[in-house]
């Protein structure tokens, strides 16, 4: 995880989804994820990966995640799981999907 344009950005283990803390406006989320891809992953930009085209395979969603409940004992501390906005300890994230 590293900061780009004022936003913390990290990617999932498959390298196909980028996450930003909070609900970030679409253009800012794409700019931060694109900078992350350039500086951390060595891409010229996100469109260089996974056959993404300018016509719209890139998607930005506002999602909610919460710390993994105690009944997931094999998961490391800090592991997050998807949830709904009203769930206990729900935190907003922006997901950039390739």
N, C-alpha and C positions, 0 to 999 in steps of 0.2 A: 504494500500500500504506500502511495506517495501522493503529495499534493500537486495538483495541476490547475492553474487558473483559480486558485483559492479553494479547490475542492479535493478531498481525499478520494483517490480512485484506486480500485483494485480489480482484478479479474478472477473469474472462477477457475477451477482446476483444468477445465477443458480449453480455456482461452477464448471462448465464444461469447461470454457475457462480461460486461464491465459494470461495476457498481460504484455509486457515489452516495455518500451519507446525505440524508435529507431528500426532500422532493425538489429537484433542480429543474429549472426551465429547460426545455428541449435543446435549444441552440447551445446553451452553456454546457449541458451534459455532453452533447456530441463533441464540442470543442475540447473539453477536459479529457474525455475518453480518447479522442483522436491524438491529443498531445501525449497521453500516457502510452498509446500504441507506438508513437514515433520515438519517444525518449526511452521507454522501458523495454519495448519489444523489438525495436529495430525496423518497424514498418515505415514506409514513406507516409502512409495514412491508413485509416481503417479500411478503405476501399481496396487496399492491396491484399487483404486477407479473405479467405473463405469464399471467394467468388462474389463478394458484395458488389453491387452495382449502384450507380447514382440514382437509379429508378426506384429504389426503395426497399431493399432488404434490411436496412437498418431500422430498428424499432426502439423507441424509448418509452418505458412504462414506469409509473410510480407504484411502488410496492411497499409492503410492510413485513418486517422480520422481527423475531424476538429471540432472546437467548434460548438455547435448547433446554427443555425441561429436564428435571432430575432423573426422569425415567429413561434417559439416554446416557447411561453411565460410561459407555465406551467412547463417547465423543469428548473431544478436548474442551477445556474451558474456553469460552468465547465463541463456540460454534453457534451459528444462528440457523433458525428454521423459519419458513414462511408462515405468516399469520394474517389475521384481519386487523383493521385499524383499531377496533375496540378491545382486542385481546390484551391481557396483562403484559406489561413491559414492551408493547409494540413500538417499533422504531421505524421511521420512514426512510426509504432508500429509493434511489433512481437507478433503474436497470437499463443499460444500453445493450440490445441484443443484436448479434450479427446473424 
